[in-house]
């Protein structure tokens, strides 16, 4: 997802200062022109100019606080013949069996937006995009993007859509927004106005603890914003890390409960599993492989992060508790302790709380496979979505399988199926 920016150079600082002045003119041209800004700047001290630059950048960053809009009439602008990119976000199932899939269009960058589609026949066919969230605006001084998130069905049947809105791909603050659909099985689903929960981003589904509390993994990258945005929101440094948000009222309110800071800033996409002994197990993608941390007090304090007992590339993985009590793991690699980059997507099970892993069902052996997410249906079937060759093919796919399939290392259940297409963009790459 987000990667730390390169080290600052004298040239980059000069370019940033020029951009700041351009942004200032865009934001308040009449006032500056009336005051002869070049003369005013010449009289200002270096400290005052620095403060002015920071203020201007902060005003640009604040444009991400404007509430986004859920577009429930996205056609024809967001139809498949207008899309040329595909990065999966997640998949969910509603109480009456409708499947919802959400993915990113545009790019994994400043031009990103999100679309969602449905299937009413267990994934055999999929609708055209049924909603879009796109915060791009040509009049803005920098791009405003909607990027990364997840979709999740709560126990009461409501569908929750989490997403991040930010300036210029990453403005040092971001923002977790959520919209809830009370009628996800209806012909015309209605979404609530998006509500901002906090800073950062959510890339994985909430976890419901045994006591009924909801835990939400809110990541807040441990580095400043990208490009000119690296000077904005610097006051938030103490809050950066793998944050834990808790709700005791089914998502009406959220409280920041705890945070894990990993040894290096190159981490993403943490998630939780509640263990049978009451501890909460956090796992996160890092540049050094998957790392883990444990909490004995509901997520308030955490152990020092250490490497997990399975190998995985720098990519998203997926882990969840199943109804059987087993823990499901979706990762890259032919074996539990190997990987060959973003290929060989496999499913594993643990019966001893993640100490050892069994099975190894190959979901997709191809290269360019990434970002698994999923859920377990009431009949026990497991659904996992992922993407393939985001920039070239842009395919969003899913697999349907069972625990028996995983343990056998092959499909043995009659309704299981692999490499099922959800969407593929039709627009040739580079065509406007």
C-alpha positions as CSV (number, residue, x, y, z in Angstrom):
1,X,0.0,0.0,0.0
2,X,1.8,3.2,1.2
3,X,5.5,3.2,1.1
4,X,7.9,5.7,2.8
5,X,8.9,8.6,0.6
6,X,12.6,9.0,-0.6
7,X,15.0,11.1,1.3
8,X,14.6,14.9,0.8
9,X,17.1,16.7,-1.5
10,X,17.9,20.3,-2.0
11,X,16.2,20.1,-5.4
12,X,13.0,18.5,-4.0
13,X,12.8,21.2,-1.3
14,X,13.1,23.9,-3.9
15,X,10.4,22.3,-6.0
16,X,8.2,21.9,-2.9
17,X,8.5,25.6,-2.1
18,X,7.5,26.5,-5.6
19,X,4.5,24.2,-5.4
20,X,3.5,25.7,-2.1
21,X,3.4,29.1,-3.6
22,X,1.3,27.8,-6.5
23,X,-1.1,26.1,-4.1
24,X,-1.4,29.3,-2.1
25,X,-2.4,31.2,-5.1
26,X,-5.0,28.6,-6.0
27,X,-6.4,28.7,-2.5
28,X,-6.6,32.4,-2.0
29,X,-5.5,34.3,-5.2
30,X,-7.3,37.6,-4.6
31,X,-6.0,38.2,-1.1
32,X,-2.4,37.4,-2.1
33,X,-2.5,39.5,-5.3
34,X,-3.9,42.5,-3.4
35,X,-1.0,42.3,-0.9
36,X,1.8,41.9,-3.5
37,X,2.9,38.5,-2.2
38,X,6.4,38.7,-3.6
39,X,7.0,41.8,-1.6
40,X,5.5,40.4,1.5
41,X,7.5,37.2,1.2
42,X,10.7,39.2,0.8
43,X,10.1,41.0,4.1
44,X,9.3,37.8,6.0
45,X,11.8,35.9,8.1
46,X,12.7,32.3,7.2
47,X,10.7,31.1,10.2
48,X,7.6,33.0,9.1
49,X,7.9,31.7,5.5
50,X,8.2,28.2,6.9
51,X,5.1,28.7,9.0
52,X,3.2,30.0,6.0
53,X,4.3,27.0,3.9
54,X,3.1,24.6,6.6
55,X,-0.2,26.4,6.9
56,X,-0.8,26.3,3.2
57,X,0.0,22.6,3.0
58,X,-2.3,21.9,5.9
59,X,-5.1,23.7,4.2
60,X,-4.7,21.5,1.2
61,X,-4.5,18.4,3.4
62,X,-7.8,19.5,5.0
63,X,-9.6,19.0,1.7
64,X,-9.6,15.3,2.5
65,X,-12.0,16.1,5.4
66,X,-14.8,17.0,3.1
67,X,-17.3,14.1,3.2
68,X,-17.2,11.9,0.2
69,X,-20.3,10.8,-1.7
70,X,-21.6,7.2,-2.4
71,X,-22.7,7.3,-6.0
72,X,-25.4,4.7,-6.4
73,X,-25.9,5.5,-10.1
74,X,-22.4,4.9,-11.4
75,X,-23.1,4.0,-15.0
76,X,-22.0,4.7,-17.6
77,X,-18.9,6.6,-16.2
78,X,-17.8,3.6,-14.1
79,X,-18.9,0.7,-16.4
80,X,-16.3,-1.9,-17.3
81,X,-15.6,-0.4,-20.6
82,X,-14.3,2.7,-18.7
83,X,-12.1,0.8,-16.3
84,X,-8.5,-0.2,-16.9
85,X,-7.2,-1.2,-13.5
86,X,-8.3,-3.5,-10.7
87,X,-7.1,-3.9,-7.1
88,X,-9.4,-5.9,-4.8
89,X,-10.5,-4.6,-1.5
90,X,-12.8,-7.3,-0.2
91,X,-15.8,-9.6,-0.5
92,X,-18.9,-10.1,1.8
93,X,-22.1,-12.1,1.9
94,X,-25.5,-10.7,3.0
95,X,-28.1,-12.6,5.0
96,X,-30.1,-13.7,1.9
97,X,-26.9,-14.9,0.1
98,X,-26.1,-11.9,-2.1
99,X,-22.3,-11.5,-2.7
100,X,-20.8,-8.0,-2.7
101,X,-17.3,-7.3,-4.0
102,X,-15.4,-4.0,-3.9
103,X,-12.3,-3.0,-5.7
104,X,-10.1,0.0,-6.6
105,X,-10.1,1.5,-10.0
106,X,-7.8,4.1,-11.6
107,X,-4.5,3.1,-9.9
108,X,-2.9,2.4,-6.6
109,X,-2.1,6.1,-6.3
110,X,-3.5,9.6,-6.4
111,X,-6.1,8.7,-9.2
112,X,-7.7,5.9,-7.2
113,X,-11.4,5.4,-6.7
114,X,-13.6,2.5,-5.6
115,X,-16.4,0.5,-7.3
116,X,-18.7,-2.3,-6.0
117,X,-20.7,-5.0,-7.7
118,X,-23.0,-7.8,-6.6
119,X,-23.9,-11.4,-7.5
120,X,-27.3,-13.1,-6.7
121,X,-26.3,-16.5,-8.0
122,X,-23.3,-17.4,-5.8
123,X,-20.8,-15.7,-8.0
124,X,-21.8,-17.3,-11.4
125,X,-22.6,-13.9,-12.8
126,X,-21.9,-10.4,-11.5
127,X,-23.7,-7.1,-12.0
128,X,-22.2,-4.0,-13.5
129,X,-20.8,-1.6,-10.9
130,X,-23.6,-0.7,-8.5
131,X,-21.9,2.1,-6.7
132,X,-18.7,4.2,-6.9
133,X,-16.9,6.5,-4.5
134,X,-14.7,8.9,-6.4
135,X,-13.4,12.1,-4.8
136,X,-11.4,13.4,-7.8
137,X,-12.1,17.0,-8.8
138,X,-10.4,18.9,-11.6
139,X,-10.4,22.2,-9.7
140,X,-8.4,20.8,-6.7
141,X,-4.7,21.8,-6.5
142,X,-3.7,18.1,-5.8
143,X,-5.6,14.8,-6.4
144,X,-7.9,13.6,-3.7
145,X,-8.2,9.8,-3.8
146,X,-10.4,7.1,-2.2
147,X,-8.2,4.1,-1.7
148,X,-8.0,0.9,0.3
149,X,-10.7,-0.4,2.7
150,X,-12.9,-3.4,3.2
151,X,-16.5,-4.6,3.2
152,X,-18.1,-6.6,6.0
153,X,-21.5,-8.0,7.0
154,X,-22.2,-7.4,10.7
155,X,-24.1,-10.0,12.8
156,X,-27.4,-8.0,12.4
157,X,-27.1,-8.3,8.6
158,X,-26.1,-4.7,7.8
159,X,-23.3,-4.2,5.3
160,X,-20.4,-2.0,6.4
161,X,-18.1,-0.4,3.8
162,X,-14.8,1.1,5.1
163,X,-12.6,3.2,3.0
164,X,-9.8,5.8,3.2
165,X,-9.9,9.3,1.7
166,X,-6.6,11.2,1.4
167,X,-4.9,13.9,-0.6
168,X,-2.2,13.0,-3.1
169,X,-2.2,9.3,-2.3
170,X,-1.1,9.8,1.2
171,X,-1.2,13.2,3.1
172,X,0.2,12.0,6.4
173,X,-3.2,11.8,8.0
174,X,-5.7,10.0,5.7
175,X,-9.1,9.2,7.2
176,X,-11.2,6.1,7.9
177,X,-14.7,6.6,6.5
178,X,-17.6,4.2,6.9
179,X,-20.9,3.9,5.1
180,X,-23.6,1.4,6.2
181,X,-26.3,-0.3,4.1
182,X,-29.4,-1.5,6.0
183,X,-30.9,-3.3,3.0
184,X,-28.0,-4.9,1.1
185,X,-30.3,-7.6,-0.4
186,X,-32.9,-5.2,-1.9
187,X,-33.1,-4.2,-5.5
188,X,-32.0,-0.6,-4.6
189,X,-29.6,-0.8,-1.6
190,X,-29.4,2.5,0.2
191,X,-26.1,3.7,1.8
192,X,-25.8,6.0,4.7
193,X,-23.8,9.3,4.4
194,X,-20.1,8.4,5.0
195,X,-18.9,9.1,8.6
196,X,-15.3,9.7,9.5
197,X,-14.1,7.5,12.3
198,X,-10.5,8.6,12.7
199,X,-7.2,9.1,10.9
200,X,-5.4,6.3,9.0
201,X,-6.9,3.5,6.9
202,X,-8.7,0.2,7.4
203,X,-7.7,-2.7,5.1
204,X,-9.2,-5.7,7.0
205,X,-12.5,-6.7,8.5
206,X,-13.5,-6.1,12.1
207,X,-13.1,-8.9,14.6
208,X,-15.9,-9.7,17.1
209,X,-14.5,-10.7,20.5
210,X,-16.1,-13.3,22.8
211,X,-17.5,-10.5,25.0
212,X,-19.3,-8.9,22.0
213,X,-16.9,-6.0,21.4
214,X,-15.8,-5.1,17.9
215,X,-12.1,-4.6,17.2
216,X,-11.2,-2.5,14.2
217,X,-7.6,-2.6,12.8
218,X,-6.8,1.1,11.9
219,X,-3.4,1.5,10.4
220,X,-1.6,4.8,10.6
221,X,1.6,4.6,8.6
222,X,4.7,5.5,10.6
223,X,6.0,8.1,8.2
224,X,5.0,11.6,7.0
225,X,3.0,12.3,3.8
226,X,4.2,11.7,0.3
227,X,5.7,14.5,-1.8
228,X,4.5,18.0,-0.8
229,X,2.2,16.5,1.8
230,X,5.2,15.3,3.9
231,X,5.1,18.6,5.8
232,X,1.4,18.3,6.7
233,X,-0.1,16.8,9.8
234,X,3.2,16.4,11.6
235,X,1.5,16.9,15.0
236,X,0.1,13.3,14.6
237,X,3.4,11.6,14.9
238,X,2.7,10.1,18.4
239,X,-0.4,8.3,17.1
240,X,1.3,6.5,14.3
241,X,1.3,2.7,14.3
242,X,-1.0,-0.4,14.1
243,X,-3.9,1.1,16.1
244,X,-6.7,-0.9,17.8
245,X,-10.1,0.7,17.9
246,X,-12.9,-0.9,19.9
247,X,-16.7,-0.5,19.9
248,X,-19.1,-1.8,22.6
249,X,-22.2,-0.6,20.8
250,X,-22.1,-2.3,17.4
251,X,-20.1,0.4,15.7
252,X,-22.1,3.5,16.9
253,X,-19.0,4.8,18.6
254,X,-15.3,3.8,18.5
255,X,-12.5,4.3,21.0
256,X,-8.8,4.1,20.4
257,X,-7.7,1.3,22.7
258,X,-4.1,0.6,21.9
259,X,-1.3,0.6,19.4
260,X,1.6,-1.5,18.2
261,X,4.8,0.1,16.8
262,X,6.9,-2.1,14.6
263,X,10.7,-1.9,14.5
264,X,10.7,-0.5,10.9
265,X,8.2,1.8,9.2
266,X,7.6,-0.6,6.3
267,X,4.5,-2.3,7.6
268,X,0.9,-2.5,6.5
269,X,-2.5,-4.3,6.9
270,X,-2.6,-5.7,10.5
271,X,-5.4,-7.9,11.6
272,X,-6.6,-9.8,14.7
273,X,-7.5,-13.2,15.9
274,X,-8.9,-13.8,19.4
275,X,-7.2,-16.9,20.8
276,X,-9.0,-19.5,23.1
277,X,-6.9,-18.4,26.1
278,X,-8.3,-14.8,25.8
279,X,-5.3,-13.2,24.2
280,X,-5.6,-11.2,21.0
281,X,-3.1,-12.1,18.3
282,X,-2.1,-9.3,15.9
283,X,-0.3,-10.1,12.7
284,X,1.0,-7.5,10.2
285,X,2.7,-7.4,6.8
286,X,6.2,-6.0,7.0
287,X,9.2,-5.6,4.8
288,X,10.9,-8.3,6.9
289,X,8.0,-10.8,6.6
290,X,4.8,-11.2,8.8
291,X,5.3,-10.1,12.4
292,X,3.1,-10.8,15.4
293,X,2.2,-9.3,18.7
294,X,0.0,-10.4,21.6
295,X,-2.3,-8.6,24.0
296,X,-3.6,-10.0,27.3
297,X,-5.9,-7.1,28.2
298,X,-8.2,-6.7,25.2
299,X,-5.9,-4.8,23.0
300,X,-4.6,-2.1,25.4
301,X,-1.0,-3.2,25.7
302,X,1.0,-5.5,23.4
303,X,4.1,-7.6,23.4
304,X,7.2,-6.7,21.5
305,X,6.6,-7.7,17.8
306,X,8.4,-10.8,16.6
307,X,8.5,-12.8,13.3
308,X,5.5,-15.1,12.8
309,X,6.0,-18.8,12.1
310,X,5.2,-18.7,8.4
311,X,6.8,-17.1,5.4
312,X,5.1,-14.5,3.2
313,X,6.3,-11.8,0.7
314,X,5.7,-8.1,1.2
315,X,2.0,-8.4,0.4
316,X,-1.4,-8.7,2.1
317,X,-2.4,-12.1,3.6
318,X,-5.7,-13.1,5.3
319,X,-6.3,-14.8,8.6
320,X,-9.7,-15.5,10.4
321,X,-11.2,-17.8,13.0
322,X,-13.7,-20.3,11.4
323,X,-16.9,-21.6,12.9
324,X,-15.2,-25.0,13.5
325,X,-12.7,-23.4,15.8
326,X,-9.8,-23.7,13.4
327,X,-7.9,-20.7,12.2
328,X,-7.8,-20.1,8.4
329,X,-4.7,-18.6,6.8
330,X,-4.4,-17.5,3.1
331,X,-0.8,-16.8,2.0
332,X,1.6,-17.0,-0.8
333,X,3.8,-20.1,-1.0
334,X,3.8,-23.8,-1.9
335,X,4.7,-24.6,1.7
336,X,4.0,-22.8,5.0
337,X,7.6,-21.7,5.4
338,X,8.3,-20.6,1.8
339,X,7.1,-18.2,-0.8
340,X,7.9,-17.2,-4.4
341,X,6.6,-13.6,-4.4
342,X,3.0,-12.9,-5.3
343,X,2.2,-16.3,-6.7
344,X,1.0,-19.7,-5.5
345,X,-1.9,-18.4,-3.3
346,X,-2.7,-21.2,-0.8
347,X,-5.1,-21.9,2.0
348,X,-4.0,-23.4,5.4
349,X,-5.7,-24.5,8.7
350,X,-4.4,-24.5,12.2
351,X,-6.0,-26.6,15.0
352,X,-3.5,-25.5,17.7
353,X,-4.0,-21.7,17.7
354,X,-1.5,-20.9,15.0
355,X,1.4,-23.0,16.3
356,X,1.3,-25.4,13.3
357,X,-0.5,-25.4,9.9
358,X,-2.1,-28.2,7.8
359,X,-3.4,-28.6,4.3
360,X,-2.1,-26.3,1.6
361,X,-4.9,-26.0,-1.0
362,X,-3.6,-24.2,-4.1
363,X,-6.1,-21.4,-4.9
364,X,-4.2,-19.9,-7.8
365,X,-0.7,-20.9,-8.9
366,X,-0.2,-17.9,-11.3
367,X,2.0,-14.8,-10.8
368,X,0.6,-11.4,-10.1
369,X,-1.8,-12.7,-7.5
370,X,-2.4,-10.5,-4.5
371,X,-4.6,-9.1,-1.7
372,X,-6.8,-12.0,-0.4
373,X,-9.8,-11.2,1.7
374,X,-12.8,-13.3,2.6
375,X,-15.5,-14.7,4.8
376,X,-17.2,-18.0,5.8
377,X,-20.8,-18.6,4.7
378,X,-23.4,-20.2,7.0
379,X,-23.0,-23.5,5.2
380,X,-19.3,-23.6,6.0
381,X,-18.0,-22.6,2.6
382,X,-15.1,-20.2,2.5
383,X,-15.0,-17.4,0.0
384,X,-11.7,-15.6,-0.8
385,X,-11.4,-12.7,-3.3
386,X,-8.1,-11.5,-4.8
387,X,-6.7,-9.7,-7.8
388,X,-4.5,-10.6,-10.8
389,X,-2.1,-8.4,-12.6
390,X,-3.7,-5.1,-11.4
391,X,-2.3,-2.8,-14.0
392,X,-2.3,-5.2,-17.0
393,X,-5.3,-7.5,-16.7
394,X,-7.0,-5.9,-13.7
395,X,-8.9,-9.0,-12.8
396,X,-10.9,-9.4,-9.6
397,X,-11.4,-13.1,-8.8
398,X,-12.7,-15.4,-6.0
399,X,-12.5,-19.0,-4.9
400,X,-15.1,-21.0,-3.0
401,X,-13.9,-24.0,-1.0
402,X,-14.3,-25.9,2.3
403,X,-12.1,-27.0,5.2
404,X,-12.2,-30.5,3.7
405,X,-10.7,-29.2,0.5
406,X,-7.9,-27.5,2.4
407,X,-7.0,-30.6,4.4
408,X,-7.1,-32.8,1.3
409,X,-4.9,-30.3,-0.6
410,X,-7.4,-30.5,-3.5
411,X,-11.1,-29.9,-4.3
412,X,-13.2,-32.7,-2.8
413,X,-16.4,-30.8,-2.1
414,X,-19.0,-30.8,-4.9
415,X,-19.7,-27.0,-4.9
416,X,-16.1,-25.8,-4.6
417,X,-14.6,-23.8,-7.4
418,X,-11.4,-21.9,-8.1
419,X,-10.3,-18.9,-10.2
420,X,-13.8,-17.5,-10.7
421,X,-14.0,-14.1,-12.3
422,X,-15.7,-11.2,-10.6
423,X,-14.7,-8.4,-12.9
424,X,-12.3,-7.5,-15.7
425,X,-11.8,-4.0,-17.1
426,X,-12.5,-3.6,-20.8
427,X,-10.8,-0.3,-21.5
428,X,-7.4,-0.7,-23.2
429,X,-4.5,0.5,-21.0
430,X,-3.5,4.1,-21.9
431,X,-6.7,4.9,-23.9
432,X,-8.5,8.0,-22.8
